[in-house]
Each structure stands twice: as structure tokens, then as C-alpha cells.
Amino acid sequence: MHYVYQLKLKDGYYVGCTNNLKDRIHRHANGQIEATKNRLPLILQTYTAFANRYAAYGFEKYLKSGSGRAFANKHFYQNLNSKFIPNINSDEATDGGEEDRGK
């Protein structure tokens, strides 16, 4: 599985894509990801699972576009209950497959 995820940060949002969600969120929370390390704390707003990595990359790209940001604001950020990162312990959030595509 491949995951597109949205994080709420102290100064906005971050959208990313990975095949190992649990590890990637852990790395964000520990300041190991350059793009978010100075923007902590963070909250996982939502994630979407895709069987096809190209569909996941396409959705990530869409969410980073103007219309995708409007979609996320309307459907994700305003309507979902958030979970704090330390509480994400689900084994469903990882597949143990190939590494992230590195950003």
C-alpha cells in the first residue's frame, strides 16, 4: 500500500506520500524530515491508502495544487477529528515494503 497523508503543523499543513506511514510519521515527529523539523508539533489530519503508487503520487500532486488545497480545506481539515502523532500505533499504517521515495 501507498499512503498520501496530511499533517497539521504549527504554521500550516504538509502533504506527503509514503509506503510506510507509521515510520514516516515517526520520522516527522522526531524532527528527521527537513521540511517539517522546524514546524513541530504536528498532528496527523488524515491519510488515504492506495494500492497503486502512481495513483498515490497523483493524489499527492493534486492536493498540493490550488484546487487540491481547496478540496482538502473543505473535506479534510475542517471536518475531521485529529489524532496526536504519539497515539498512532496501528499496524495497518505500515506495509514494510520498499522505502519512501525520499523527498
N, C-alpha and C positions, 0 to 999 in steps of 0.2 A: 504494500500500500504506500501511497504518497499522500502527503498532507499539506494543505495550504492553511496557514494559521494567522491569526491577527492578535497582536499584543497591544494592550493599553500601557503606555509609558507615562512618565511624569510630564512629558511635554507633547504628547500626541500618540500616534499609533505606528505600528510596524507590521508589515505583511511579509511573510516568508513561506518557503516551501522546503520540505524535507521528507525523507523516507523513514526517519526515526524521530518521531515527535517528542517522546519522553526525553531522549538525550539532548535534542536541540533546545528544548525549553530549559532543561537543567543548565546547559552551557550559557544561554541568555541570562538566566537568573544569577549565575556565578560570575558574570562580567567577562566571559570569554569570547563574546561576539562583539567585534569592533563597533558595529552600527548601533548597538544598544547599551554598551557598557557604561556610558556616562548618562544614561536616561532612566536608570533604575529608581524606584522599584517598578515591577511590571506585573500585569495581570493578563492571563490568557482570556481573551474575549470569546473566541470561537475557533474551531478548526473544521475543515471539511476533508474527508478521505476520498481518494481517487484510486482506482485500480490501475489506471494508465498514467504514467508520469508526465507525458506530454499534455494531457488534459489538465493535470495539476499545474504545470508550468503556465499553461494558457490562462487558467483561472487566476493564478497569482499575478500575471501580467495585467489582466483585466482589472483586478482590484486596485492596482497601482495607477490605473488611468483615471481621468476625470469622472467618467460615467461609473466606473467601478467604485471609486471613493464615495460617490453619491449613493450607489446601491448599498455599500457597506454601512454608511451612516444611517440609512433608513432601516435596513433589515438586521444588521448585526449590533452595532454599537448602542443604539437606543433601546433595543427590545430584549436584550439577553442579560441574564444574571451572570456576573463574573465569578471566576474562581481564582483565588490566590494561588500562585505558582507552587508553593511548598505542598499544597494538597493534591497535586496531580501525581497519583500513584498507580493509575490504571495500566495494566499490561496491554490493553487494547491500543494504547497510544504508541506502540513500537512494533516493528516487524523484524528488526535485527538484520535487515538486508544490506544492500550496498550503502556506501557513505553518502552524506548530503552532497549536493552538487557544489558546495562551497561558494560563499558569497563574500 
